[in-house]
Amino acid sequence: MSYVNHVTLEVTDIEAATRFCSGALGLDPGTSRVRLRQVDAPAAGFRGFALTLITAQPADVDALVDAASGAGAAILKPPTKSIWGYGASLQAPDGTVWQIASESKKNSGPPTTDVVEIVLLLGVADVKATKRAYVERGLEVKKSFGGKYVEFASPDGAVNLALYGHDALAKQVGVPAEGSGSHRIVLSSTAGPFTDPDGFVWEAPATA
């Protein structure tokens, strides 16, 4: 089974991005599933993806959103309850769109900034076509809802990958759907290297 080992965010100011990821989100770019790479490739508007940090309880969502806001992130959608849980979306100073969410609607202890799961949501032009391309590369489908949503299987500790329609994902996180230039993300996977139908670049990880 192929899966996403980690993702690399391409940023223009790696020192500032490192401070944000480690200081606000608690993600060490040297050891976590989210890495950083300095680039000068132009990017404008929505980059076609969102990284979601899953926490254990709503209080943890609030703690992470407060930390991110204090570190310069723009709140796209403030924390709120929904059918599936509790969550918010924000945009980091480097332009990356993040969601912070918990499936639980009730707190069970003091707030922490611990992340229990990382999910990469890709907004694609044709969910079914991209699904086929990924299956051909060895990814296994875990859940599929026609042309609206696909979730792929992954081992514990890996980055969980899911597909949405491009415009649907933009609406979900609260940004205009328009965007151009680099996606500013590279997926390191046992399925790589290749470039998918939407231009997302995959590479083989140094260590699986």
MOHU-V83579 format. One record per backbone hydrogen bond with DSSP energy under -0.5 kcal/mol. NH is the residue of the N-H (numbers start at 1). CO is the residue of the C=O. Records with the same first field share a line. If there is no record, write none. Layout:
# MOHU-V83579
NH->CO ; CO
This chain:
# MOHU-V83579
2->138
4->159
5->3 ; 188
6->188
7->33
8->186
9->7 ; 35
10->184
11->9 ; 37
17->13
18->14
19->15
20->16
21->17
22->18
23->19
24->19 ; 20
25->20
27->21
28->26
29->27
31->28
32->28
35->7 ; 33
37->9
39->11
44->180
46->178
50->121
51->97
52->50 ; 119
53->99
54->52 ; 117
55->101
60->57
61->57
62->58
63->59
64->60
65->61
66->62
67->63
68->64
69->65
70->66
71->67
72->69
73->68
74->91
76->74 ; 89
77->89
80->87
82->85
86->102
87->80
88->100
89->77
90->98
91->74
92->96
95->92
98->90
99->51
100->88
101->53
102->86
103->55
116->54 ; 114
117->54
119->52
120->160
121->50 ; 119
122->120 ; 162
123->48
124->122 ; 164
130->126
131->127
132->128
133->129
134->130
135->131
136->132
137->133 ; 134
138->135
139->134
140->2
142->151
143->151
145->149
148->145
149->145
150->163
151->143
152->161
153->140
158->155
159->4
160->118 ; 158
162->120
163->150
164->122
165->148
166->124
169->165
170->166
171->167
172->168
173->169
174->170
175->170
180->44
182->42
186->8
187->201
188->6 ; 186
189->187 ; 203
190->3
192->189
194->202
196->200
199->196
201->185
202->194
203->187
